[in-house]
Amino acid sequence: MDIGDGVRDRRTTHERRPAGVGGHADRQPARVRSHEWHTGSAKETDPASVSFELDFTCNRLGELRRMVSKGATEASLDSNRTGDLVLAINELATNSVRHAGGTGTLRMWREGDTLLCDVIDRGHIQQQSVRLTPPDPTQVSGRGLWIVSQLCDLVQIRSSCGHNVVRVHMRLT
């Protein structure tokens, strides 16, 4: 089954934060905030198309951030969006380390004018826990997926018992 198949129950479009919010005064509002919930197994990525793959633990998060930054720069993602992607992938990888057994795998590749990243782990994301609205400012945790949805053009989640794939898309143009 293709990762684009099987959208179930939730699909929401969000506007990006207004220009000037969060230190991005030069950022123009962009309309492509989407989250899709999937069931089943994710389509395997063609190994020939993967720019790099990195297995990570908490001890390799710094290396993961450097690799994402390097890969995004090589794919010609602008510097502000590169920072957004690094933060988004760091959030996902941190979730893998904290909530999904301490390990995960990152894959990054380019398809046309889009840079894609998969963060794969052995966890299970329950649908009701996925944040589509801003979290309460007083809560201590639970902002990671919401932050990712605000930074990336498209976030796709596939979760089954013991296997998560979170795919993020960043347009290069």
C-alpha positions in Angstrom: 0.0 0.0 0.0 1.4 3.4 -0.9 1.9 6.0 1.9 -0.6 8.2 0.1 -3.3 5.5 0.3 -5.5 4.8 3.3 -6.1 8.3 4.6 -8.5 7.7 7.4 -10.6 9.9 9.7 -8.4 13.0 9.9 -7.0 15.4 7.4 -6.6 19.0 8.5 -5.0 22.0 6.9 -3.3 24.6 9.0 -2.0 28.0 8.1 1.6 28.7 8.9 2.2 31.2 11.7 2.1 34.9 10.6 5.3 36.4 9.4 7.4 37.6 12.3 6.3 35.0 14.8 9.0 32.8 16.3 11.9 34.8 14.9 11.0 34.3 11.2 10.3 38.0 10.3 11.2 37.3 6.7 8.9 34.2 6.4 5.8 34.7 4.3 2.6 32.8 5.3 2.4 29.5 3.5 -0.7 27.5 2.9 0.2 23.8 3.0 -0.2 22.6 6.5 -1.5 19.1 6.3 -1.5 16.1 8.5 -2.6 12.7 7.4 -3.3 9.7 9.5 -2.7 6.3 8.0 -3.1 2.7 9.0 -1.2 -0.3 7.7 2.4 -0.6 6.6 4.2 2.2 4.9 5.5 1.9 1.3 9.1 1.0 1.4 11.4 3.6 0.0 13.4 2.6 -3.1 17.0 2.1 -1.6 18.5 3.7 -4.8 16.6 7.0 -4.1 17.7 7.4 -0.5 20.4 10.1 -0.1 21.4 8.7 3.3 20.2 6.5 6.1 21.2 6.8 9.8 20.4 4.5 12.7 20.2 6.7 15.8 20.1 6.5 19.6 20.3 9.4 22.1 24.1 9.4 21.6 23.8 10.1 17.9 21.2 13.0 17.9 23.9 15.6 17.2 25.2 13.6 14.3 21.6 13.2 13.0 21.1 17.0 13.1 24.3 17.6 11.2 23.4 15.0 8.6 19.9 16.6 8.1 21.4 20.0 7.8 24.0 18.8 5.3 21.4 16.8 3.2 19.0 19.7 3.1 21.7 22.1 2.1 22.9 19.7 -0.7 19.3 19.5 -1.9 19.2 23.3 -2.1 16.7 23.9 0.7 17.0 27.5 1.8 18.7 28.2 5.2 15.6 29.1 7.1 13.7 26.0 5.9 16.8 23.9 6.6 16.7 25.1 10.3 13.0 24.2 10.3 13.7 20.7 9.0 16.5 20.1 11.4 14.3 21.0 14.3 11.4 18.9 13.0 13.6 15.8 12.6 15.2 16.3 15.9 11.7 16.4 17.5 10.8 13.2 15.8 14.0 11.4 16.7 13.8 12.6 20.3 10.3 11.1 20.4 11.7 7.8 19.1 14.4 7.8 21.7 12.0 8.7 24.6 8.9 6.8 23.7 9.8 4.0 21.2 12.6 1.9 22.6 15.5 4.3 22.4 16.4 3.8 18.8 15.2 4.7 15.3 16.2 5.2 11.7 16.3 8.3 9.6 16.1 8.2 5.8 16.3 11.3 3.6 15.8 11.6 -0.2 14.6 14.0 -2.9 11.7 13.4 -5.2 11.3 16.2 -7.8 11.0 19.5 -5.9 10.4 17.9 -2.5 12.8 16.7 0.1 11.5 13.8 2.1 12.5 12.3 5.5 11.2 9.2 7.2 11.8 8.6 10.9 11.1 5.0 11.6 10.9 3.4 15.1 9.4 0.5 17.0 6.7 2.6 18.8 3.0 3.0 18.3 1.3 6.4 18.0 -2.3 6.3 19.0 -4.5 8.5 16.8 -6.0 10.4 19.7 -2.5 11.5 20.9 -1.6 13.2 17.6 -1.7 17.0 18.0 -3.5 18.9 15.3 -4.2 21.9 17.4 -1.8 24.0 19.5 -1.1 22.3 22.9 -2.1 24.0 26.1 0.8 26.3 27.1 0.8 24.9 30.6 1.4 21.3 29.6 4.9 20.0 30.3 5.3 17.9 27.1 3.4 16.7 24.1 4.3 19.5 21.6 6.7 17.5 19.3 4.3 16.4 16.6 2.5 19.7 16.7 5.8 21.5 16.2 6.7 19.2 13.3 3.3 19.9 11.7 4.0 23.6 11.9 7.4 23.4 10.4 6.9 21.0 7.5 4.8 21.2 4.4 3.2 17.7 4.9 3.4 15.2 7.7 2.3 11.7 7.2 2.1 9.1 10.0 1.8 5.4 9.7 1.6 3.4 12.9 0.9 -0.2 13.6 1.7 -2.2 16.7 5.5 -1.8 17.1 6.2 0.1 13.9 6.0 3.9 13.3 6.9 5.7 10.1 6.6 9.5 10.2 7.3 11.1 6.8 7.8 14.8 6.4 7.9 16.7 3.2 9.7 20.0 2.5 9.2 21.8 -0.8 12.4 23.0 -2.3 10.9 25.8 -4.3 
